[in-house]
């Protein structure tokens, strides 16, 4: 006797997904303006992330941001499959995944995408990103001094070979949109010059202490949506990414003052601020009360012009996810990854 999966039942205290704001991509596709991140760092197991995905779907999330390197796509896929088998339409979902650094070669990239689709059990991906512009992988759990033996700088011809593979995935129907992650303006300018299919989004670190206004403005002028990872200042980031001088955005006096005036948690101020900048935050939480509150803030009254101006003034240009493990020469500084002088480091 075949057992039917339980019917997908929205939570009565959740948010109507139709009420959640959406952003329109350059292709015309519409993506929910807030998603659930699934990077469990070194504290959340694949099972707990998958349980959070199930709960998030029940309270109204439809945008789930995944990546193969997070090591939990199979578990997440089991929950996505149960929800769809229970009646949640696939077309209501927005599922993102990412190509990891050790799979940049064309045949590897094709198979990596197919594997993510199989693991996530979704038939196709709404969005597929190149996770980092460097093919420099590392073993899980290494510290910031670790370097891949064959590490190399950004080589545009190599990146374009990978990008052509993503374009082929679109043409094959396995992927609806493609995009970039952790890219800089100089690298994007080359990609935009040469791409047949332009990137729909660039996923990047954005929070009140790293606002990147010039980069956000550039992306939006080019029709590329900025997707904000670490929108709360990544309080649960891996230990290797913690430095003694790192500030905590959730403890910022301005953020906390606005939160107190509104009766909100400081995290909600960060998310409301991100939404009003026309960026798409993807906070991760495994706690129901938190991910539900995060979704509800999309429907709250906007921050005032004065509040937005006050938050703009707290920017410290402080990058938390520096990426040291992707460097390629001894003695390099992590700043070489980010091309802040306008030149691609070699």
C-alpha positions as CSV (number, residue, x, y, z in Angstrom):
1,X,0.0,0.0,0.0
2,X,1.4,3.4,-1.0
3,X,1.6,6.0,1.7
4,X,0.7,9.5,0.5
5,X,2.9,12.3,1.7
6,X,1.2,14.6,4.2
7,X,-0.6,17.5,2.6
8,X,1.3,20.8,2.6
9,X,-0.4,23.0,5.2
10,X,0.4,26.7,5.6
11,X,0.8,27.8,9.2
12,X,-2.1,29.9,10.4
13,X,0.2,32.5,11.9
14,X,2.3,32.7,8.7
15,X,2.5,35.3,5.9
16,X,0.6,35.0,2.7
17,X,3.3,34.4,0.1
18,X,1.3,36.6,-2.4
19,X,1.8,39.5,0.0
20,X,5.5,39.2,0.2
21,X,7.1,41.9,-2.1
22,X,9.0,40.7,-5.2
23,X,11.7,42.2,-7.3
24,X,11.7,42.1,-11.1
25,X,14.8,40.9,-12.8
26,X,16.1,42.1,-16.1
27,X,14.5,39.1,-17.8
28,X,11.1,40.0,-16.4
29,X,11.2,37.1,-13.9
30,X,9.9,38.0,-10.4
31,X,11.8,36.9,-7.3
32,X,10.6,37.2,-3.7
33,X,12.4,40.1,-2.1
34,X,13.5,38.1,1.0
35,X,14.8,34.6,1.0
36,X,16.0,32.0,3.5
37,X,19.7,31.4,3.5
38,X,20.9,27.9,4.1
39,X,24.6,28.2,5.0
40,X,24.8,26.4,8.3
41,X,28.3,27.6,9.0
42,X,29.9,25.4,11.7
43,X,26.9,25.4,14.0
44,X,23.8,24.2,12.2
45,X,23.5,20.6,10.9
46,X,22.1,19.6,7.5
47,X,19.1,18.2,9.4
48,X,18.4,21.4,11.3
49,X,18.7,23.5,8.1
50,X,16.3,21.2,6.3
51,X,13.8,21.4,9.2
52,X,14.1,25.2,9.0
53,X,13.3,25.1,5.3
54,X,10.2,23.0,6.0
55,X,9.1,25.5,8.6
56,X,9.9,28.5,6.4
57,X,7.8,27.1,3.6
58,X,4.9,26.6,6.0
59,X,5.1,30.2,7.3
60,X,5.2,31.7,3.7
61,X,8.8,31.6,2.4
62,X,9.1,30.8,-1.3
63,X,12.7,31.9,-1.9
64,X,15.4,29.4,-0.7
65,X,19.1,30.2,-1.3
66,X,21.2,27.1,-1.5
67,X,24.7,26.0,-2.5
68,X,26.3,22.7,-3.1
69,X,29.3,23.5,-0.8
70,X,26.9,24.0,2.1
71,X,26.6,20.2,2.3
72,X,22.9,20.1,2.9
73,X,21.1,20.2,-0.5
74,X,20.1,16.5,-0.3
75,X,18.4,17.1,3.1
76,X,16.8,20.3,1.9
77,X,15.6,18.5,-1.3
78,X,13.8,15.9,0.8
79,X,11.7,18.7,2.4
80,X,11.1,20.5,-0.9
81,X,9.9,17.2,-2.4
82,X,7.6,16.6,0.5
83,X,6.1,20.0,0.2
84,X,5.6,19.7,-3.5
85,X,4.1,16.2,-3.2
86,X,1.8,17.6,-0.6
87,X,0.5,20.3,-2.9
88,X,2.9,23.2,-3.0
89,X,3.3,24.1,-6.7
90,X,6.9,24.1,-8.0
91,X,6.2,27.3,-9.9
92,X,5.6,29.1,-6.6
93,X,9.2,28.4,-5.4
94,X,12.3,30.3,-6.2
95,X,15.3,28.0,-5.7
96,X,18.9,29.2,-6.0
97,X,22.0,27.1,-6.0
98,X,25.7,27.8,-6.7
99,X,28.6,26.3,-8.5
100,X,31.6,25.6,-6.2
101,X,35.2,26.6,-7.0
102,X,36.4,23.0,-7.7
103,X,33.8,22.6,-10.5
104,X,34.6,25.4,-12.9
105,X,35.6,23.3,-15.8
106,X,32.7,23.0,-18.3
107,X,31.9,19.3,-17.9
108,X,32.3,19.6,-14.1
109,X,30.0,22.6,-14.1
110,X,27.3,20.8,-16.1
111,X,27.4,17.8,-13.8
112,X,27.5,19.9,-10.6
113,X,24.3,21.7,-11.7
114,X,22.6,18.5,-12.6
115,X,23.6,17.1,-9.2
116,X,22.2,20.1,-7.3
117,X,18.9,19.7,-9.3
118,X,18.8,16.0,-8.3
119,X,19.6,16.7,-4.7
120,X,17.1,19.5,-4.4
121,X,14.5,17.4,-6.3
122,X,13.1,20.5,-8.1
123,X,13.5,19.7,-11.8
124,X,15.2,23.0,-12.6
125,X,16.8,25.9,-10.8
126,X,15.4,29.3,-10.8
127,X,18.8,30.8,-10.4
128,X,22.4,29.4,-10.6
129,X,25.4,31.4,-9.5
130,X,29.2,31.0,-9.8
131,X,29.9,31.0,-6.1
132,X,33.3,32.7,-6.3
133,X,35.2,34.1,-9.3
134,X,38.3,32.0,-8.4
135,X,38.6,28.2,-9.0
136,X,40.5,28.0,-5.7
137,X,39.0,25.3,-3.5
138,X,39.9,24.4,0.0
139,X,39.2,21.5,2.4
140,X,36.3,22.0,4.9
141,X,37.4,23.5,8.2
142,X,40.8,24.8,7.2
143,X,42.0,28.1,8.7
144,X,42.5,31.4,6.9
145,X,46.2,30.6,6.2
146,X,45.3,27.6,4.0
147,X,45.9,27.9,0.3
148,X,45.1,25.5,-2.6
149,X,48.3,24.1,-4.2
150,X,47.1,25.1,-7.7
151,X,45.4,28.4,-6.6
152,X,45.5,31.2,-9.2
153,X,44.1,34.7,-9.7
154,X,41.1,35.7,-11.7
155,X,41.6,34.8,-15.3
156,X,38.8,36.2,-17.4
157,X,39.1,33.7,-20.3
158,X,38.8,30.9,-17.7
159,X,35.8,32.5,-16.1
160,X,34.1,33.0,-19.4
161,X,34.5,29.3,-20.2
162,X,32.5,28.6,-17.0
163,X,30.0,31.4,-17.8
164,X,29.4,29.9,-21.3
165,X,28.5,26.6,-19.5
166,X,25.9,28.4,-17.4
167,X,24.5,30.0,-20.5
168,X,24.2,26.5,-22.0
169,X,22.3,25.4,-18.9
170,X,19.8,28.2,-19.5
171,X,19.5,27.1,-23.2
172,X,19.0,23.5,-22.1
173,X,16.2,24.5,-19.7
174,X,17.9,23.3,-16.5
175,X,18.3,26.8,-15.2
176,X,16.0,29.9,-15.6
177,X,18.4,32.7,-14.6
178,X,22.2,32.8,-14.0
179,X,24.2,35.2,-11.9
180,X,27.4,36.0,-10.1
181,X,28.5,36.0,-6.5
182,X,31.4,37.8,-4.7
183,X,32.2,39.7,-8.0
184,X,33.8,43.1,-8.1
185,X,33.1,45.9,-10.6
186,X,36.2,45.4,-12.7
187,X,35.4,41.7,-13.1
188,X,31.8,42.4,-13.9
189,X,32.6,45.0,-16.5
190,X,34.5,42.3,-18.4
191,X,31.7,39.8,-18.0
192,X,29.1,42.3,-19.2
193,X,31.2,43.0,-22.2
194,X,31.5,39.4,-23.2
195,X,28.3,37.6,-22.0
196,X,25.5,36.4,-24.2
197,X,23.3,36.2,-21.2
198,X,23.8,38.9,-18.6
199,X,23.9,38.1,-14.9
200,X,20.5,38.6,-13.3
201,X,22.0,39.1,-9.8
202,X,25.2,39.5,-7.9
203,X,25.2,38.0,-4.4
204,X,27.4,39.9,-2.1
205,X,28.1,40.8,1.5
206,X,25.8,43.7,2.5
207,X,24.8,44.9,6.0
208,X,24.9,48.3,7.8
209,X,28.7,48.0,8.4
210,X,29.4,47.1,4.8
211,X,26.9,49.0,2.7
212,X,28.9,49.2,-0.6
213,X,26.8,52.1,-2.0
214,X,28.8,52.6,-5.2
215,X,28.7,48.9,-6.0
216,X,25.0,48.7,-5.3
217,X,24.3,51.7,-7.5
218,X,26.5,50.3,-10.3
219,X,24.6,46.9,-10.2
220,X,21.2,48.6,-10.2
221,X,22.1,50.8,-13.1
222,X,23.2,47.7,-15.0
223,X,19.9,45.9,-14.3
224,X,21.6,43.5,-11.9
225,X,19.8,42.8,-8.6
226,X,22.1,42.9,-5.5
227,X,21.4,39.9,-3.3
228,X,22.6,40.5,0.3
229,X,24.3,37.7,2.2
230,X,25.2,38.3,5.8
231,X,22.5,41.0,6.0
232,X,22.6,40.9,9.8
233,X,26.4,41.1,10.0
234,X,26.7,37.3,10.1
235,X,26.8,36.8,13.9
236,X,27.1,33.0,13.4
237,X,29.8,33.0,10.7
238,X,32.6,30.4,11.0
239,X,35.3,30.9,13.6
240,X,37.9,31.3,10.9
241,X,36.1,34.4,9.6
242,X,36.1,36.2,13.0
243,X,38.7,38.9,13.6
244,X,39.3,40.7,16.9
245,X,38.3,44.1,15.4
246,X,35.1,42.9,13.8
247,X,32.1,45.1,14.8
248,X,28.6,43.7,15.4
249,X,25.9,45.4,13.4
250,X,23.1,44.1,15.6
251,X,24.7,46.0,18.5
252,X,25.2,49.3,16.7
253,X,23.7,52.2,18.7
254,X,21.8,53.6,15.8
255,X,20.3,50.2,14.8
256,X,19.4,49.5,18.4
257,X,17.8,53.0,18.9
258,X,15.6,52.6,15.8
259,X,14.7,49.0,16.9
260,X,13.7,50.2,20.4
261,X,11.6,53.0,19.0
262,X,9.7,50.6,16.7
263,X,9.5,47.7,19.2
264,X,11.6,45.5,16.9
265,X,14.6,43.3,17.2
266,X,17.7,45.0,15.7
267,X,17.8,42.3,13.0
268,X,14.5,43.5,11.7
269,X,15.9,47.1,11.3
270,X,18.7,45.6,9.2
271,X,16.3,43.7,7.0
272,X,13.9,46.6,6.5
273,X,16.8,48.8,5.6
274,X,18.1,46.2,3.1
275,X,14.6,45.9,1.5
276,X,14.3,49.7,1.1
277,X,17.7,49.8,-0.7
278,X,16.2,47.5,-3.3
279,X,18.5,44.7,-2.3
280,X,17.3,41.2,-1.6
281,X,18.4,39.9,1.9
282,X,18.7,36.2,2.5
283,X,19.1,35.8,6.3
284,X,19.6,32.3,7.8
285,X,17.9,31.2,10.9
286,X,16.8,27.8,12.2
287,X,14.6,29.3,14.9
288,X,10.9,29.6,13.8
289,X,10.3,32.8,15.8
290,X,13.2,34.5,14.0
291,X,12.6,33.4,10.4
292,X,8.9,34.2,10.8
293,X,9.7,37.7,12.2
294,X,12.1,38.2,9.3
295,X,9.4,37.5,6.8
296,X,6.8,39.6,8.5
297,X,9.0,42.7,8.4
298,X,8.6,42.7,4.6
299,X,5.0,43.9,5.3
300,X,5.9,46.4,8.0
301,X,5.8,50.2,7.6
302,X,8.9,51.4,5.9
303,X,11.7,53.2,7.7
304,X,11.5,57.0,7.4
305,X,13.9,59.0,5.3
306,X,15.5,60.2,8.5
307,X,16.0,56.6,9.8
308,X,17.5,55.6,6.4
309,X,19.9,58.5,6.5
310,X,20.9,57.7,10.1
311,X,21.6,54.1,9.1
312,X,23.6,55.2,6.0
313,X,25.9,57.1,8.4
314,X,26.9,54.0,10.3
315,X,28.8,52.4,7.4
316,X,32.3,51.3,8.4
317,X,33.3,49.7,5.1
318,X,34.1,46.6,7.2
319,X,34.1,43.3,5.3
320,X,33.5,40.3,7.5
321,X,33.8,37.5,4.9
322,X,37.3,38.4,3.6
323,X,38.0,35.2,1.6
324,X,41.6,34.7,2.6
325,X,41.6,31.0,1.6
326,X,41.1,32.0,-2.0
327,X,44.4,33.9,-2.3
328,X,47.0,32.6,-4.7
329,X,50.4,34.1,-3.7
330,X,52.4,34.0,-0.4
331,X,52.3,37.2,1.5
332,X,49.1,38.5,-0.1
333,X,46.5,40.6,1.6
334,X,42.8,39.7,1.4
335,X,42.2,43.1,-0.2
336,X,43.6,41.7,-3.4
337,X,40.4,39.7,-3.8
338,X,38.2,42.8,-4.0
339,X,39.9,45.0,-6.6
340,X,39.1,48.2,-4.6
341,X,41.7,50.2,-6.6
342,X,39.7,49.4,-9.8
343,X,42.2,46.9,-11.1
344,X,42.0,43.1,-11.1
345,X,44.9,41.8,-8.9
346,X,47.3,39.4,-10.6
